[in-house]
Amino acid sequence: MASKTVLQLEFLTDQNKRVRITIPSPKQPVDAAAVQNAMDLIVQKNVFAYPQGVIVKRAAATQVVTDSTEIA
């Protein structure tokens, strides 16, 4: 069985839309304070542009782990 872990950072834009940044294979264990600080920095520096608008607020951070097993 193979496991894959990603960190999903969700933000709100000035158009009230959600955008997501996905980070593959985050360093374990994930430090919640460091994630929040990084998300605040992304909002503050305004480094990403999206068709949905400019990021203005952090919404959520989720660690997603998926397992897969080859059948044949």
Sequence and secondary structure as in RCSB ss.txt:
>XXXX:A:sequence
MASKTVLQLEFLTDQNKRVRITIPSPKQPVDAAAVQNAMDLIVQKNVFAYPQGVIVKRAAATQVVTDSTEIA
>XXXX:A:secstr
 EEEEEEEEEEEETTS EEEEEEES  SS  HHHHHHHHHHHHHHT  EETTEEEEEEEEEEEEEEEE    
